Amino acid sequence: MVGVAGAAVVAGGGLSWWRSAAGRLPPAVEQLLWTSRFEQPDGTPLSLETLRGRPLVINFWATWCPPCVEEMPLLDAFYQENAAKSWQIVGIAIDQPSAVRRFLAAQPVHYPIALGGLNGNHLGRQLGNESGSLPFTLVLDAHGRILQQKLGRLDPQDLKKWI
């Protein structure tokens, strides 16, 4: 009986540790994330460090990716509904800057867009998108822990899970 109780305590402690460590980024990846700087379509710089400390959705996308384009109105609506509740979104475009500017002129969004290029692709791979496929979305809590990650098009159910 004492052995079973001891094993249960150890197992519970291990599970608690695993849950607290789950979603934590390796230190080098965390540093890469928060030190990343990109240009926005209007030419102003965007430092991801400025997005630290609040829940953050990072969406890697491209203008030539149909599922990426299809999910942007959903992300934009989520952002507009939840920005007052501290939610942030940044779209990192893995695309040619001129194509992104043309796309956003026709279909603007309210959340910041970063011109990621090859650096954005590298960041996405480091954050878990080993294949480099798009769209790829991460949800981070205010402490920078990964809460959700999805490769492929988002749907309304995904967004409900975030809140």
N, C-alpha and C positions, 0 to 999 in steps of 0.2 A: 504494500500500500504506500509506504513512504517512497519507494522507488518510483512508482507511477506518479505520485504527486510531484516529486522532484523533476521527473521528465516533463510533466505538464508545465511546470514553472519555466524550465529551460526553453521548451518549445514556444511558450507564450512570449518570453523575452526575445527569442529569435524572430518571431513573427512581428513583434512590435518594432524591433530594429530594422527588419527588412522593409516594413511599411514606411518608416521614417526615411530610409535611405532610397527608397524607390523614387525614381524621377529626378534624383539629384544628378546634375551634370558633373562629369569629371572636371577637376579644377582647370585644366588647360582649355577645355571646351567652353566652360563658363567665362573664362577670361576672354577668349576669342569672341564670344557672343557680345559681351558688354563693352568691349573695346572696338567693335566694328563700327565703321563710319561709311556712309554712302551719300551720294548726291541724290537730291530729289529732282523730279522732272523740271521744276522751276529754277534749278541751279543751286538752291540752298542746301547746306549740309544737314545730314541727319545722323546723329550719334545715338546708337541704341542705348547707351548709358542713360540718356534722358528719359527712357521708358522704364527704367528699373524701379521697383518698389510698388508697382501696382499690377493687377492681373493683365497679362499681355497675350494677344493672339498674334502669331507670326505666320503669315501666309505667303508661301513661295509660289509664284505664278508666272505666266507669260501670255502675251497677246495671241500667240499662235496655238494656244492650248484651249480647245473648246470647253472642257470641264472647268478650267480656271475662270474663263469669262462667264460661264453660267453661274458660278457660285458668288461672283462679286456683288451682285445686288443683295444677296442674302447676308453677306458679311457687312455690307454698308448699312443695311437695316439694323443688324445686331449692334453695330457701332453707334448708330444714332440713338437707339433705344437704351444703351447701357453705358455710354460715355460718362454720364452724370453719376454713375455708380462705380466710377474709377476704372472701368474696362478700357483697354487700349487695343488697337489693331495697327499693325504695320504690314503692308504688302511689299514683299521684296520681289521685284521683277527680274526674272532671269531672261533678259531680252535686250534687244537693241534700244538705246535711249530714244531714238527718233520714233520707233514703233510705239513705245510706251507713251510718248507725248501725244502722238496722233490718236491713240486709243483713248486716253484720258480726256482729250479735247471733245471727243464724241460721247464718251461714257464716263463722266467724272464720278469720283467717290469722295466721301468726307474724311476718310482716314488717310494717314500719310502713306505715300508710296516711295520706296527706295529703289534706285536704279542699281540692282545687284550685280548683274553681269557675272563674270567668272568668280569674283569674290563672294557673291551671293550664293552661287552654286556650291562653292567650297564650304561656306557656312552651313548650308542645308545638309550637306553630306556629314559634316561633323556633328550636327544635331540629330542624326539618326536616319536621314534619307540616303542610304548607301547607294541606291540605284540612280539617284538624281532625277527621278520621275516627278512629274507635276500633275496636279497641284499637290503641295505638301503643306500641312498645317500643324502647328504646335500651339498648345495652350499652356502658359506658364502662370503659376500663382505669384503673389506679391513677393515671395522669397526666391523666385527664379527656378522653382522646381517644376518639372514637366508633369502636368496633370493629364493631358490628352495629346495624342499625336495621330494624325490620319494622313495616309497617302491615298489620294483620290478625291473626288468631288464631295464636298460637304452637303449635308441635307439639314432640314430644320431640326431633326432629332439630335444631330450632333451638337447644335448650338444649345439646345435645352439642357444637355448634359453639363455644359460648362458652368451654368449658373448655380 
